[in-house]
Amino acid sequence: MQGLPLASRMRPRTLDEYVGQRHVLGPGSALRQAILEGKLGSIVLWAPPGCGKTTLAWIIGHHAGAFVEVRSAVTTGVAEVRRIADAAQDRRRMQGQPTLLLLDEIHHFNKSQQDSLLGYLEDGTLMLVGATTENPFFALNPALLSRARVLPLKPLEREDVLGLVRLALEDRDRGLGGLGLQIDDDALDFLLTMANGDARLALNALEAASLLVSDEPGSVRLTLAQLEQVLQRQAVRYDRQGDYHYDTISAFIKSVRGSDSDAALHYLARMIQAGEDPRFIMRRLLVLASEDIGNAEPQGLVVAAAGLQAVSTLGMPESRITLAQVTTFLAEAPKSNRAYLAIEKALKDVEQRPLEPIPMHLRNAPTQGMEKLGHGKGYQYPHDFPGAYVKERYLPEAEFETPYYEPSDRGYELRIQERRKGR
């Protein structure tokens, strides 16, 4: 036991020792009762790192009286699943003991690998607990999801991690209690902040810091300097291909759309610290400049396009300044989605209505022969009229859901409205 990392030694052994997830495991909850009775069935635990997925899987297996097979989907194939299932069938026949397959990183299983589990889950050969940090509704097949319910877990609360840290400092059998360690208040606060709900990170950092203290007998203290040495900076939960990646960019764009510069800069900082490609961020801002700002501030598109060129040229870390400039400009700009709505209405008409011929006076007439056929005949050149405007029909002769473009009363679009009134 003592050769294991502190986070493994302090792993809760029963449901009563398990911390966090009160939203699903609180006293009297149906899920808690199902676990205690060993009747939970197969599940997929979806959660960030360090909030107890593996621990909960072992506890589920314990209450089910199951033999637990632990595998990683990264290194396990169909042949290995078949061997596990064969052993599980022998175990059930000879000993009457069920088998729980704890499959970590289950999102790495491809379709055929997922399909290899279906029959074994269906006939009860295996009980599955899949663990993943990725969105299982995107990563897993519907057939597998129909046999294994998805259980979302939340990052641990600060108080939950605090309780685990204190227990680790006090426990003489599994923790660091034999060392007589104490931790300064500012060091403890820093540790909890940097852990950010990740119990494994907190306990691993605590163990690493304990190795830095002196060997003097009696009580010794863990200091802020020691924790800062162990935890150089906060670990940002971010995976460029993962669910958190898309949640962060979604929150960023919605903050810009909502004209909240501070929130937008916060999510921008998260992405920068996590090493996100600045060109990816700028491309999303380029879309927003047309979709959510449009002609209310036409310079928004110009600024975003210039920003994309700038970050492609500069690279990091200088691009962080350009990203901040474009983000704040777009966040503070007047908002209009009328250009977006306009093209959606026009596309709907084109998709659902017959395409009538283009009016003759608007057709191209590059040759005399085409002129004789009436192409371009009767066209009124707007610049020949006052204000460079003449009332003319440009749409084909048909019924359309017009007007497509209806300027808002914000920013430059208000001027467009006023100019239209003067026609």
ChimeraX attribute file (.defattr): number of C-alpha atoms within 10 A of each C-alpha:
attribute: neighborCount
match mode: 1-to-1
recipient: residues
	/A:1	10
	/A:2	10
	/A:3	7
	/A:4	10
	/A:5	15
	/A:6	22
	/A:7	22
	/A:8	17
	/A:9	15
	/A:10	21
	/A:11	19
	/A:12	18
	/A:13	13
	/A:14	15
	/A:15	17
	/A:16	8
	/A:17	10
	/A:18	18
	/A:19	20
	/A:20	21
	/A:21	17
	/A:22	14
	/A:23	11
	/A:24	16
	/A:25	17
	/A:26	13
	/A:27	12
	/A:28	9
	/A:29	12
	/A:30	13
	/A:31	16
	/A:32	18
	/A:33	15
	/A:34	15
	/A:35	20
	/A:36	17
	/A:37	12
	/A:38	16
	/A:39	13
	/A:40	19
	/A:41	19
	/A:42	21
	/A:43	20
	/A:44	26
	/A:45	26
	/A:46	22
	/A:47	19
	/A:48	23
	/A:49	19
	/A:50	19
	/A:51	24
	/A:52	25
	/A:53	23
	/A:54	20
	/A:55	18
	/A:56	21
	/A:57	23
	/A:58	23
	/A:59	19
	/A:60	26
	/A:61	25
	/A:62	19
	/A:63	17
	/A:64	22
	/A:65	15
	/A:66	20
	/A:67	17
	/A:68	20
	/A:69	16
	/A:70	15
	/A:71	17
	/A:72	16
	/A:73	21
	/A:74	13
	/A:75	10
	/A:76	16
	/A:77	16
	/A:78	15
	/A:79	11
	/A:80	12
	/A:81	19
	/A:82	14
	/A:83	11
	/A:84	17
	/A:85	19
	/A:86	14
	/A:87	14
	/A:88	26
	/A:89	20
	/A:90	13
	/A:91	16
	/A:92	15
	/A:93	11
	/A:94	9
	/A:95	9
	/A:96	13
	/A:97	16
	/A:98	20
	/A:99	25
	/A:100	27
	/A:101	23
	/A:102	25
	/A:103	23
	/A:104	22
	/A:105	18
	/A:106	27
	/A:107	22
	/A:108	18
	/A:109	21
	/A:110	14
	/A:111	13
	/A:112	11
	/A:113	17
	/A:114	21
	/A:115	15
	/A:116	16
	/A:117	20
	/A:118	18
	/A:119	12
	/A:120	19
	/A:121	18
	/A:122	11
	/A:123	9
	/A:124	16
	/A:125	22
	/A:126	26
	/A:127	26
	/A:128	25
	/A:129	29
	/A:130	27
	/A:131	28
	/A:132	23
	/A:133	21
	/A:134	22
	/A:135	16
	/A:136	22
	/A:137	12
	/A:138	10
	/A:139	15
	/A:140	19
	/A:141	17
	/A:142	12
	/A:143	12
	/A:144	19
	/A:145	17
	/A:146	10
	/A:147	18
	/A:148	20
	/A:149	15
	/A:150	19
	/A:151	16
	/A:152	18
	/A:153	19
	/A:154	18
	/A:155	19
	/A:156	22
	/A:157	17
	/A:158	17
	/A:159	13
	/A:160	19
	/A:161	26
	/A:162	19
	/A:163	11
	/A:164	21
	/A:165	22
	/A:166	16
	/A:167	16
	/A:168	22
	/A:169	22
	/A:170	18
	/A:171	14
	/A:172	13
	/A:173	13
	/A:174	20
	/A:175	23
	/A:176	21
	/A:177	16
	/A:178	12
	/A:179	17
	/A:180	14
	/A:181	16
	/A:182	17
	/A:183	19
	/A:184	12
	/A:185	12
	/A:186	13
	/A:187	18
	/A:188	21
	/A:189	15
	/A:190	16
	/A:191	25
	/A:192	21
	/A:193	14
	/A:194	21
	/A:195	24
	/A:196	20
	/A:197	24
	/A:198	24
	/A:199	27
	/A:200	22
	/A:201	22
	/A:202	26
	/A:203	24
	/A:204	17
	/A:205	22
	/A:206	25
	/A:207	19
	/A:208	18
	/A:209	20
	/A:210	22
	/A:211	11
	/A:212	14
	/A:213	14
	/A:214	10
	/A:215	9
	/A:216	7
	/A:217	8
	/A:218	8
	/A:219	9
	/A:220	16
	/A:221	15
	/A:222	22
	/A:223	20
	/A:224	19
	/A:225	12
	/A:226	19
	/A:227	23
	/A:228	16
	/A:229	14
	/A:230	17
	/A:231	20
	/A:232	9
	/A:233	9
	/A:234	13
	/A:235	14
	/A:236	14
	/A:237	15
	/A:238	20
	/A:239	15
	/A:240	13
	/A:241	9
	/A:242	13
	/A:243	16
	/A:244	17
	/A:245	16
	/A:246	14
	/A:247	12
	/A:248	16
	/A:249	19
	/A:250	13
	/A:251	16
	/A:252	27
	/A:253	23
	/A:254	17
	/A:255	20
	/A:256	26
	/A:257	24
	/A:258	15
	/A:259	20
	/A:260	17
	/A:261	19
	/A:262	14
	/A:263	18
	/A:264	23
	/A:265	20
	/A:266	14
	/A:267	19
	/A:268	24
	/A:269	17
	/A:270	17
	/A:271	22
	/A:272	18
	/A:273	13
	/A:274	16
	/A:275	14
	/A:276	17
	/A:277	15
	/A:278	22
	/A:279	18
	/A:280	12
	/A:281	20
	/A:282	24
	/A:283	15
	/A:284	16
	/A:285	28
	/A:286	22
	/A:287	16
	/A:288	21
	/A:289	30
	/A:290	22
	/A:291	19
	/A:292	26
	/A:293	27
	/A:294	26
	/A:295	26
	/A:296	26
	/A:297	21
	/A:298	16
	/A:299	16
	/A:300	25
	/A:301	22
	/A:302	12
	/A:303	20
	/A:304	27
	/A:305	18
	/A:306	16
	/A:307	25
	/A:308	23
	/A:309	13
	/A:310	17
	/A:311	22
	/A:312	15
	/A:313	11
	/A:314	12
	/A:315	13
	/A:316	14
	/A:317	11
	/A:318	12
	/A:319	20
	/A:320	16
	/A:321	12
	/A:322	21
	/A:323	25
	/A:324	17
	/A:325	16
	/A:326	22
	/A:327	29
	/A:328	18
	/A:329	18
	/A:330	28
	/A:331	26
	/A:332	14
	/A:333	23
	/A:334	21
	/A:335	26
	/A:336	25
	/A:337	19
	/A:338	22
	/A:339	19
	/A:340	16
	/A:341	15
	/A:342	16
	/A:343	13
	/A:344	13
	/A:345	17
	/A:346	16
	/A:347	12
	/A:348	12
	/A:349	17
	/A:350	13
	/A:351	10
	/A:352	8
	/A:353	11
	/A:354	10
	/A:355	12
	/A:356	11
	/A:357	11
	/A:358	12
	/A:359	16
	/A:360	16
	/A:361	16
	/A:362	17
	/A:363	16
	/A:364	13
	/A:365	17
	/A:366	10
	/A:367	9
	/A:368	10
	/A:369	10
	/A:370	13
	/A:371	14
	/A:372	11
	/A:373	11
	/A:374	15
	/A:375	20
	/A:376	18
	/A:377	16
	/A:378	10
	/A:379	15
	/A:380	15
	/A:381	11
	/A:382	13
	/A:383	10
	/A:384	10
	/A:385	11
	/A:386	8
	/A:387	9
	/A:388	9
	/A:389	13
	/A:390	14
	/A:391	9
	/A:392	10
	/A:393	11
	/A:394	11
	/A:395	13
	/A:396	14
	/A:397	12
	/A:398	10
	/A:399	10
	/A:400	15
	/A:401	9
	/A:402	11
	/A:403	9
	/A:404	18
	/A:405	14
	/A:406	15
	/A:407	23
	/A:408	18
	/A:409	16
	/A:410	18
	/A:411	19
	/A:412	17
	/A:413	22
	/A:414	15
	/A:415	15
	/A:416	17
	/A:417	15
	/A:418	12
	/A:419	10
	/A:420	10
	/A:421	8
	/A:422	6
	/A:423	9
